[in-house]
Amino acid sequence: MSKFNLVKNKVQSEKQLFSSLNTWRKENQKIVFTNGVFDLLHRGHVEYLAQTADLSDKLIVGINSDDSVKQLNKGDSRPLQDEKSRALIIAALEFVDAVVIFNGETPLSLIEQILPNVLVKGGDYDSNIDDASNKKYIVGSDVVKANGGKVEVIQFVEGYSTTSIEQKIKKA
């Protein structure tokens, strides 16, 4: 199989993902899940995803659909790249095992179905907050904890964000 086909095969529908999950669970693989827009892949994303992958045997990344990015109010220009392009770029990272595109403002239903061993978010969240109305609350953390899993927060790499890159490009 070509390297590009290997990358494309990591981008999975929910049905394909659940088949992969069944196989991984039979092999006692530890599953970690994280999600994001990942509009412009940058160093901060790579470090974050690599550290997330270090917490497990298998890394699943949820990518916000184009419609869901619009719901997040990240600005009129976002997403900068379409969902299929963003998913393929994340799938190209060696340490990512599966990528799934989700609709909706949050990946809650996906987390409820995956039930990862570890749920990870970036440094603007707090794994100790249980109040879903708090901006720092990690969606799905209650589900993962109730299932015996862990919730982790990985600190941001200072100076790297899609917004700052977008602003820099606009100034050029």
C-alpha positions, 0 to 999 in steps of 0.5 A: 500500500502506498504511503498516501493510502496509509495516511488516507486510511487513518481518516475514518468514519465513525463506523470504521473507527469503532471497528478499529476500537474493537480490534485495539481493545481486544489487544488491550491497547490503551486509547487516548482521545483529543480533539480540535480544529487544527486549522493550520498545523504548527509547532504547538499542535505537533508538540501537543499531539506528540505528548498526547500520543505518549499517554497511550498506545493509540491516539484518536483525534477528533476534527471539528467539521467545517459547520462545527467550526462556524459554531465556535465563532472563531471568526468569519475566515475560519476554517481556513482549510476544509475538514477533509484537508485538516483531517488528512494533515493530522493523519499524516503525523506518524503518532496519530492512529485515527482521525474522525470528523465530528459535527456539533459544537462539542465531541461529547457524543463521540467521547461517549461512544469511544470511552477513551482511557485518557481524554486530553485537552490543551492548557486553556482547560482544567481537568479539575473543573466539574461545572459544565458551564465553566469555560475551562470545563473539559467536555466529556471529562465526567463520562471518561472519569465515570468509566475509570479513565483519566483526564489530562491537560497539556500545556501550550507551547508559548508563541504558537497559535493559528490565530497569531499565524493568521494575523501574521499572514494578513500583515504580510 
